[in-house]
Amino acid sequence: MSIFIFILPPLLLLHYVICLSSLVHFLHHMRDSEHEMQETIHDL
């Protein structure tokens, strides 16, 4: 049982970091595509 206590926190932390990084990446991508859309509209 004590093994779980040692293993669980790092796994949770890892999961949190992965989720956070993917979210940040997604937001950056959204912002970039939005910027490209505006430039395309401006070119028209």
PDB file of N, CA, C and O in Angstrom:
ATOM      1  N   MET A   1       0.837  -1.208   0.000  1.00  0.00           N
ATOM      2  CA  MET A   1       0.000   0.000   0.000  1.00  0.00           C
ATOM      3  C   MET A   1       0.874   1.260   0.000  1.00  0.00           C
ATOM      4  O   MET A   1       0.543   2.259  -0.640  1.00  0.00           O
ATOM      5  N   SER A   2       1.963   1.197   0.709  1.00  0.00           N
ATOM      6  CA  SER A   2       2.832   2.381   0.770  1.00  0.00           C
ATOM      7  C   SER A   2       3.506   2.653  -0.579  1.00  0.00           C
ATOM      8  O   SER A   2       3.895   3.783  -0.877  1.00  0.00           O
ATOM      9  N   ILE A   3       3.635   1.596  -1.387  1.00  0.00           N
ATOM     10  CA  ILE A   3       4.213   1.767  -2.726  1.00  0.00           C
ATOM     11  C   ILE A   3       3.333   2.709  -3.559  1.00  0.00           C
ATOM     12  O   ILE A   3       3.842   3.548  -4.303  1.00  0.00           O
ATOM     13  N   PHE A   4       2.034   2.565  -3.427  1.00  0.00           N
ATOM     14  CA  PHE A   4       1.115   3.437  -4.155  1.00  0.00           C
ATOM     15  C   PHE A   4       1.293   4.893  -3.740  1.00  0.00           C
ATOM     16  O   PHE A   4       1.214   5.802  -4.566  1.00  0.00           O
ATOM     17  N   ILE A   5       1.533   5.099  -2.457  1.00  0.00           N
ATOM     18  CA  ILE A   5       1.723   6.461  -1.948  1.00  0.00           C
ATOM     19  C   ILE A   5       2.949   7.093  -2.604  1.00  0.00           C
ATOM     20  O   ILE A   5       2.975   8.300  -2.846  1.00  0.00           O
ATOM     21  N   PHE A   6       3.962   6.277  -2.889  1.00  0.00           N
ATOM     22  CA  PHE A   6       5.161   6.820  -3.534  1.00  0.00           C
ATOM     23  C   PHE A   6       4.967   6.993  -5.040  1.00  0.00           C
ATOM     24  O   PHE A   6       5.519   7.917  -5.638  1.00  0.00           O
ATOM     25  N   ILE A   7       4.198   6.119  -5.640  1.00  0.00           N
ATOM     26  CA  ILE A   7       4.051   6.119  -7.098  1.00  0.00           C
ATOM     27  C   ILE A   7       2.990   7.121  -7.574  1.00  0.00           C
ATOM     28  O   ILE A   7       3.147   7.740  -8.626  1.00  0.00           O
ATOM     29  N   LEU A   8       1.948   7.275  -6.823  1.00  0.00           N
ATOM     30  CA  LEU A   8       0.806   8.060  -7.282  1.00  0.00           C
ATOM     31  C   LEU A   8       1.123   9.550  -7.487  1.00  0.00           C
ATOM     32  O   LEU A   8       0.793  10.078  -8.549  1.00  0.00           O
ATOM     33  N   PRO A   9       1.732  10.240  -6.548  1.00  0.00           N
ATOM     34  CA  PRO A   9       1.983  11.678  -6.752  1.00  0.00           C
ATOM     35  C   PRO A   9       2.789  12.010  -8.014  1.00  0.00           C
ATOM     36  O   PRO A   9       2.399  12.912  -8.754  1.00  0.00           O
ATOM     37  N   PRO A  10       3.894  11.315  -8.284  1.00  0.00           N
ATOM     38  CA  PRO A  10       4.613  11.603  -9.533  1.00  0.00           C
ATOM     39  C   PRO A  10       3.762  11.370 -10.782  1.00  0.00           C
ATOM     40  O   PRO A  10       3.841  12.129 -11.748  1.00  0.00           O
ATOM     41  N   LEU A  11       2.954  10.319 -10.751  1.00  0.00           N
ATOM     42  CA  LEU A  11       2.091  10.048 -11.902  1.00  0.00           C
ATOM     43  C   LEU A  11       1.064  11.160 -12.089  1.00  0.00           C
ATOM     44  O   LEU A  11       0.814  11.600 -13.211  1.00  0.00           O
ATOM     45  N   LEU A  12       0.483  11.603 -11.004  1.00  0.00           N
ATOM     46  CA  LEU A  12      -0.483  12.697 -11.086  1.00  0.00           C
ATOM     47  C   LEU A  12       0.192  13.965 -11.600  1.00  0.00           C
ATOM     48  O   LEU A  12      -0.361  14.687 -12.429  1.00  0.00           O
ATOM     49  N   LEU A  13       1.379  14.219 -11.101  1.00  0.00           N
ATOM     50  CA  LEU A  13       2.119  15.402 -11.527  1.00  0.00           C
ATOM     51  C   LEU A  13       2.439  15.323 -13.019  1.00  0.00           C
ATOM     52  O   LEU A  13       2.283  16.300 -13.752  1.00  0.00           O
ATOM     53  N   LEU A  14       2.883  14.158 -13.451  1.00  0.00           N
ATOM     54  CA  LEU A  14       3.205  13.946 -14.861  1.00  0.00           C
ATOM     55  C   LEU A  14       1.964  14.159 -15.733  1.00  0.00           C
ATOM     56  O   LEU A  14       2.019  14.832 -16.763  1.00  0.00           O
ATOM     57  N   HIS A  15       0.865  13.582 -15.305  1.00  0.00           N
ATOM     58  CA  HIS A  15      -0.390  13.726 -16.031  1.00  0.00           C
ATOM     59  C   HIS A  15      -0.788  15.198 -16.130  1.00  0.00           C
ATOM     60  O   HIS A  15      -1.204  15.665 -17.190  1.00  0.00           O
ATOM     61  N   TYR A  16      -0.658  15.923 -15.024  1.00  0.00           N
ATOM     62  CA  TYR A  16      -1.004  17.341 -14.988  1.00  0.00           C
ATOM     63  C   TYR A  16      -0.124  18.134 -15.952  1.00  0.00           C
ATOM     64  O   TYR A  16      -0.612  18.979 -16.702  1.00  0.00           O
ATOM     65  N   VAL A  17       1.175  17.851 -15.923  1.00  0.00           N
ATOM     66  CA  VAL A  17       2.117  18.561 -16.794  1.00  0.00           C
ATOM     67  C   VAL A  17       1.807  18.294 -18.269  1.00  0.00           C
ATOM     68  O   VAL A  17       1.837  19.209 -19.092  1.00  0.00           O
ATOM     69  N   ILE A  18       1.514  17.053 -18.588  1.00  0.00           N
ATOM     70  CA  ILE A  18       1.189  16.688 -19.973  1.00  0.00           C
ATOM     71  C   ILE A  18      -0.090  17.396 -20.429  1.00  0.00           C
ATOM     72  O   ILE A  18      -0.151  17.933 -21.535  1.00  0.00           O
ATOM     73  N   CYS A  19      -1.091  17.391 -19.582  1.00  0.00           N
ATOM     74  CA  CYS A  19      -2.352  18.073 -19.917  1.00  0.00           C
ATOM     75  C   CYS A  19      -2.109  19.565 -20.121  1.00  0.00           C
ATOM     76  O   CYS A  19      -2.610  20.162 -21.074  1.00  0.00           O
ATOM     77  N   LEU A  20      -1.339  20.156 -19.221  1.00  0.00           N
ATOM     78  CA  LEU A  20      -1.082  21.589 -19.282  1.00  0.00           C
ATOM     79  C   LEU A  20      -0.324  21.950 -20.558  1.00  0.00           C
ATOM     80  O   LEU A  20      -0.668  22.916 -21.239  1.00  0.00           O
ATOM     81  N   SER A  21       0.700  21.174 -20.874  1.00  0.00           N
ATOM     82  CA  SER A  21       1.512  21.470 -22.060  1.00  0.00           C
ATOM     83  C   SER A  21       0.691  21.308 -23.341  1.00  0.00           C
ATOM     84  O   SER A  21       0.814  22.108 -24.269  1.00  0.00           O
ATOM     85  N   SER A  22      -0.146  20.269 -23.384  1.00  0.00           N
ATOM     86  CA  SER A  22      -0.984  20.070 -24.565  1.00  0.00           C
ATOM     87  C   SER A  22      -2.002  21.203 -24.699  1.00  0.00           C
ATOM     88  O   SER A  22      -2.310  21.643 -25.807  1.00  0.00           O
ATOM     89  N   LEU A  23      -2.519  21.668 -23.566  1.00  0.00           N
ATOM     90  CA  LEU A  23      -3.475  22.774 -23.590  1.00  0.00           C
ATOM     91  C   LEU A  23      -2.804  24.046 -24.097  1.00  0.00           C
ATOM     92  O   LEU A  23      -3.368  24.771 -24.917  1.00  0.00           O
ATOM     93  N   VAL A  24      -1.607  24.309 -23.606  1.00  0.00           N
ATOM     94  CA  VAL A  24      -0.860  25.493 -24.039  1.00  0.00           C
ATOM     95  C   VAL A  24      -0.565  25.416 -25.536  1.00  0.00           C
ATOM     96  O   VAL A  24      -0.716  26.400 -26.259  1.00  0.00           O
ATOM     97  N   HIS A  25      -0.148  24.247 -25.988  1.00  0.00           N
ATOM     98  CA  HIS A  25       0.130  24.038 -27.410  1.00  0.00           C
ATOM     99  C   HIS A  25      -1.132  24.288 -28.238  1.00  0.00           C
ATOM    100  O   HIS A  25      -1.081  24.942 -29.280  1.00  0.00           O
ATOM    101  N   PHE A  26      -2.251  23.767 -27.769  1.00  0.00           N
ATOM    102  CA  PHE A  26      -3.522  23.929 -28.468  1.00  0.00           C
ATOM    103  C   PHE A  26      -3.904  25.408 -28.554  1.00  0.00           C
ATOM    104  O   PHE A  26      -4.331  25.882 -29.607  1.00  0.00           O
ATOM    105  N   LEU A  27      -3.749  26.132 -27.445  1.00  0.00           N
ATOM    106  CA  LEU A  27      -4.103  27.550 -27.429  1.00  0.00           C
ATOM    107  C   LEU A  27      -3.208  28.344 -28.375  1.00  0.00           C
ATOM    108  O   LEU A  27      -3.685  29.228 -29.087  1.00  0.00           O
ATOM    109  N   HIS A  28      -1.920  28.034 -28.386  1.00  0.00           N
ATOM    110  CA  HIS A  28      -1.002  28.708 -29.302  1.00  0.00           C
ATOM    111  C   HIS A  28      -1.417  28.442 -30.746  1.00  0.00           C
ATOM    112  O   HIS A  28      -1.415  29.353 -31.575  1.00  0.00           O
ATOM    113  N   HIS A  29      -1.765  27.217 -31.039  1.00  0.00           N
ATOM    114  CA  HIS A  29      -2.175  26.847 -32.391  1.00  0.00           C
ATOM    115  C   HIS A  29      -3.447  27.605 -32.781  1.00  0.00           C
ATOM    116  O   HIS A  29      -3.551  28.110 -33.898  1.00  0.00           O
ATOM    117  N   MET A  30      -4.399  27.683 -31.876  1.00  0.00           N
ATOM    118  CA  MET A  30      -5.642  28.404 -32.138  1.00  0.00           C
ATOM    119  C   MET A  30      -5.338  29.864 -32.447  1.00  0.00           C
ATOM    120  O   MET A  30      -5.881  30.430 -33.397  1.00  0.00           O
ATOM    121  N   ARG A  31      -4.475  30.468 -31.647  1.00  0.00           N
ATOM    122  CA  ARG A  31      -4.154  31.876 -31.827  1.00  0.00           C
ATOM    123  C   ARG A  31      -3.453  32.099 -33.166  1.00  0.00           C
ATOM    124  O   ARG A  31      -3.738  33.070 -33.867  1.00  0.00           O
ATOM    125  N   ASP A  32      -2.539  31.199 -33.517  1.00  0.00           N
ATOM    126  CA  ASP A  32      -1.821  31.314 -34.785  1.00  0.00           C
ATOM    127  C   ASP A  32      -2.778  31.208 -35.970  1.00  0.00           C
ATOM    128  O   ASP A  32      -2.705  32.002 -36.907  1.00  0.00           O
ATOM    129  N   SER A  33      -3.665  30.234 -35.925  1.00  0.00           N
ATOM    130  CA  SER A  33      -4.602  30.044 -37.029  1.00  0.00           C
ATOM    131  C   SER A  33      -5.549  31.242 -37.135  1.00  0.00           C
ATOM    132  O   SER A  33      -5.929  31.648 -38.233  1.00  0.00           O
ATOM    133  N   GLU A  34      -5.921  31.796 -35.990  1.00  0.00           N
ATOM    134  CA  GLU A  34      -6.786  32.979 -35.996  1.00  0.00           C
ATOM    135  C   GLU A  34      -6.050  34.143 -36.658  1.00  0.00           C
ATOM    136  O   GLU A  34      -6.626  34.889 -37.451  1.00  0.00           O
ATOM    137  N   HIS A  35      -4.777  34.284 -36.322  1.00  0.00           N
ATOM    138  CA  HIS A  35      -3.955  35.336 -36.910  1.00  0.00           C
ATOM    139  C   HIS A  35      -3.844  35.147 -38.426  1.00  0.00           C
ATOM    140  O   HIS A  35      -3.937  36.115 -39.180  1.00  0.00           O
ATOM    141  N   GLU A  36      -3.651  33.932 -38.862  1.00  0.00           N
ATOM    142  CA  GLU A  36      -3.573  33.636 -40.293  1.00  0.00           C
ATOM    143  C   GLU A  36      -4.893  33.963 -40.987  1.00  0.00           C
ATOM    144  O   GLU A  36      -4.902  34.495 -42.097  1.00  0.00           O
ATOM    145  N   MET A  37      -5.988  33.647 -40.337  1.00  0.00           N
ATOM    146  CA  MET A  37      -7.305  33.962 -40.892  1.00  0.00           C
ATOM    147  C   MET A  37      -7.427  35.469 -41.106  1.00  0.00           C
ATOM    148  O   MET A  37      -7.884  35.914 -42.159  1.00  0.00           O
ATOM    149  N   GLN A  38      -7.024  36.243 -40.120  1.00  0.00           N
ATOM    150  CA  GLN A  38      -7.121  37.698 -40.223  1.00  0.00           C
ATOM    151  C   GLN A  38      -6.245  38.218 -41.365  1.00  0.00           C
ATOM    152  O   GLN A  38      -6.648  39.117 -42.104  1.00  0.00           O
ATOM    153  N   GLU A  39      -5.047  37.646 -41.504  1.00  0.00           N
ATOM    154  CA  GLU A  39      -4.166  38.071 -42.597  1.00  0.00           C
ATOM    155  C   GLU A  39      -4.777  37.729 -43.949  1.00  0.00           C
ATOM    156  O   GLU A  39      -4.702  38.521 -44.888  1.00  0.00           O
ATOM    157  N   THR A  40      -5.380  36.551 -44.046  1.00  0.00           N
ATOM    158  CA  THR A  40      -6.016  36.135 -45.297  1.00  0.00           C
ATOM    159  C   THR A  40      -7.160  37.081 -45.646  1.00  0.00           C
ATOM    160  O   THR A  40      -7.305  37.489 -46.799  1.00  0.00           O
ATOM    161  N   ILE A  41      -7.962  37.424 -44.662  1.00  0.00           N
ATOM    162  CA  ILE A  41      -9.079  38.353 -44.879  1.00  0.00           C
ATOM    163  C   ILE A  41      -8.531  39.720 -45.295  1.00  0.00           C
ATOM    164  O   ILE A  41      -9.102  40.391 -46.155  1.00  0.00           O
ATOM    165  N   HIS A  42      -7.425  40.122 -44.679  1.00  0.00           N
ATOM    166  CA  HIS A  42      -6.811  41.409 -44.999  1.00  0.00           C
ATOM    167  C   HIS A  42      -6.308  41.416 -46.450  1.00  0.00           C
ATOM    168  O   HIS A  42      -6.429  42.422 -47.149  1.00  0.00           O
ATOM    169  N   ASP A  43      -5.750  40.296 -46.890  1.00  0.00           N
ATOM    170  CA  ASP A  43      -5.256  40.192 -48.266  1.00  0.00           C
ATOM    171  C   ASP A  43      -6.403  40.308 -49.270  1.00  0.00           C
ATOM    172  O   ASP A  43      -6.233  40.866 -50.354  1.00  0.00           O
ATOM    173  N   LEU A  44      -7.546  39.789 -48.910  1.00  0.00           N
ATOM    174  CA  LEU A  44      -8.707  39.885 -49.792  1.00  0.00           C
ATOM    175  C   LEU A  44      -9.190  41.328 -49.844  1.00  0.00           C
ATOM    176  O   LEU A  44     -10.163  41.629 -50.535  1.00  0.00           O
TER     177      LEU A  44
END
